[in-house]
Amino acid sequence: RNRRRAVVPAAIAEMVNKDGLKRLDRAKVARLAERYDVPPELFEEQLRGVYARFLGALVDDEEVEPSDVSKLAALRRGLGLGWKE
Protein backbone atom coordinates (compact mmCIF):
# COMPACT_ATOMS: atom_id res chain seq x y z
CA ARG A 1 0.00 0.00 0.00
CA ASN A 2 2.78 2.48 0.89
CA ARG A 3 4.58 1.64 -2.32
CA ARG A 4 1.45 2.46 -4.35
CA ARG A 5 1.11 5.76 -2.49
CA ALA A 6 4.67 6.70 -3.35
CA VAL A 7 3.79 6.49 -7.05
CA VAL A 8 1.63 9.64 -7.02
CA PRO A 9 4.43 12.17 -7.73
CA ALA A 10 5.69 9.98 -10.59
CA ALA A 11 2.16 9.68 -11.97
CA ILE A 12 1.83 13.47 -11.93
CA ALA A 13 5.17 13.82 -13.71
CA GLU A 14 3.95 11.37 -16.35
CA MET A 15 0.77 13.42 -16.84
CA VAL A 16 2.85 16.58 -17.26
CA ASN A 17 5.16 14.87 -19.76
CA LYS A 18 2.19 13.60 -21.74
CA ASP A 19 -0.08 16.67 -21.71
CA GLY A 20 2.19 19.55 -20.67
CA LEU A 21 1.86 21.80 -17.64
CA LYS A 22 -0.82 24.01 -19.14
CA ARG A 23 -3.08 21.03 -19.84
CA LEU A 24 -2.65 19.39 -16.45
CA ASP A 25 -6.20 18.52 -15.41
CA ARG A 26 -7.06 19.15 -11.76
CA ALA A 27 -9.80 16.48 -11.82
CA LYS A 28 -7.46 13.83 -13.26
CA VAL A 29 -4.83 14.70 -10.66
CA ALA A 30 -7.44 14.44 -7.88
CA ARG A 31 -8.45 10.96 -9.09
CA LEU A 32 -4.91 9.74 -8.40
CA ALA A 33 -5.67 9.81 -4.67
CA GLU A 34 -8.39 7.22 -5.11
CA ARG A 35 -6.49 5.22 -7.70
CA TYR A 36 -3.48 4.80 -5.41
CA ASP A 37 -5.46 4.72 -2.14
CA VAL A 38 -3.85 7.84 -0.69
CA PRO A 39 -5.56 9.55 2.27
CA PRO A 40 -6.46 13.23 1.68
CA GLU A 41 -3.83 14.65 4.06
CA LEU A 42 -1.01 12.63 2.51
CA PHE A 43 -2.24 13.44 -1.00
CA GLU A 44 -2.16 17.19 -0.27
CA GLU A 45 1.34 16.77 1.12
CA GLN A 46 2.42 14.99 -2.05
CA LEU A 47 0.92 17.72 -4.24
CA ARG A 48 2.74 20.40 -2.26
CA GLY A 49 5.93 18.35 -2.60
CA VAL A 50 5.63 18.21 -6.39
CA TYR A 51 5.05 21.97 -6.50
CA ALA A 52 7.96 22.62 -4.12
CA ARG A 53 10.36 20.58 -6.27
CA PHE A 54 9.37 22.52 -9.37
CA LEU A 55 9.69 25.83 -7.51
CA GLY A 56 13.08 24.76 -6.15
CA ALA A 57 14.30 23.98 -9.65
CA LEU A 58 13.24 27.46 -10.78
CA VAL A 59 14.98 29.12 -7.85
CA ASP A 60 18.19 27.22 -8.61
CA ASP A 61 18.06 28.25 -12.27
CA GLU A 62 20.03 31.44 -12.86
CA GLU A 63 18.17 32.22 -16.07
CA VAL A 64 14.50 32.14 -15.08
CA GLU A 65 12.26 33.34 -17.88
CA PRO A 66 8.81 34.92 -17.52
CA SER A 67 7.38 31.81 -19.18
CA ASP A 68 8.75 29.76 -16.27
CA VAL A 69 6.61 31.75 -13.86
CA SER A 70 3.59 31.01 -16.06
CA LYS A 71 4.46 27.32 -15.94
CA LEU A 72 4.63 27.49 -12.17
CA ALA A 73 1.16 29.05 -12.04
CA ALA A 74 -0.16 26.38 -14.45
CA LEU A 75 1.25 23.64 -12.24
CA ARG A 76 -0.35 25.17 -9.14
CA ARG A 77 -3.73 25.32 -10.88
CA GLY A 78 -3.39 21.80 -12.32
CA LEU A 79 -2.58 20.41 -8.91
CA GLY A 80 -5.55 22.22 -7.43
CA LEU A 81 -3.41 24.15 -4.97
CA GLY A 82 -4.41 27.59 -3.76
CA TRP A 83 -2.05 30.45 -3.08
CA LYS A 84 -1.74 29.55 0.60
CA GLU A 85 -0.48 25.99 0.06
C-alpha positions in Angstrom: 0.0 0.0 0.0 2.8 2.5 0.9 4.6 1.6 -2.3 1.5 2.5 -4.3 1.1 5.8 -2.5 4.7 6.7 -3.3 3.8 6.5 -7.0 1.6 9.6 -7.0 4.4 12.2 -7.7 5.7 10.0 -10.6 2.2 9.7 -12.0 1.8 13.5 -11.9 5.2 13.8 -13.7 3.9 11.4 -16.3 0.8 13.4 -16.8 2.9 16.6 -17.3 5.2 14.9 -19.8 2.2 13.6 -21.7 -0.1 16.7 -21.7 2.2 19.6 -20.7 1.9 21.8 -17.6 -0.8 24.0 -19.1 -3.1 21.0 -19.8 -2.6 19.4 -16.4 -6.2 18.5 -15.4 -7.1 19.1 -11.8 -9.8 16.5 -11.8 -7.5 13.8 -13.3 -4.8 14.7 -10.7 -7.4 14.4 -7.9 -8.4 11.0 -9.1 -4.9 9.7 -8.4 -5.7 9.8 -4.7 -8.4 7.2 -5.1 -6.5 5.2 -7.7 -3.5 4.8 -5.4 -5.5 4.7 -2.1 -3.8 7.8 -0.7 -5.6 9.5 2.3 -6.5 13.2 1.7 -3.8 14.6 4.1 -1.0 12.6 2.5 -2.2 13.4 -1.0 -2.2 17.2 -0.3 1.3 16.8 1.1 2.4 15.0 -2.1 0.9 17.7 -4.2 2.7 20.4 -2.3 5.9 18.4 -2.6 5.6 18.2 -6.4 5.0 22.0 -6.5 8.0 22.6 -4.1 10.4 20.6 -6.3 9.4 22.5 -9.4 9.7 25.8 -7.5 13.1 24.8 -6.2 14.3 24.0 -9.6 13.2 27.5 -10.8 15.0 29.1 -7.9 18.2 27.2 -8.6 18.1 28.3 -12.3 20.0 31.4 -12.9 18.2 32.2 -16.1 14.5 32.1 -15.1 12.3 33.3 -17.9 8.8 34.9 -17.5 7.4 31.8 -19.2 8.8 29.8 -16.3 6.6 31.7 -13.9 3.6 31.0 -16.1 4.5 27.3 -15.9 4.6 27.5 -12.2 1.2 29.0 -12.0 -0.2 26.4 -14.4 1.2 23.6 -12.2 -0.3 25.2 -9.1 -3.7 25.3 -10.9 -3.4 21.8 -12.3 -2.6 20.4 -8.9 -5.6 22.2 -7.4 -3.4 24.2 -5.0 -4.4 27.6 -3.8 -2.0 30.5 -3.1 -1.7 29.6 0.6 -0.5 26.0 0.1 
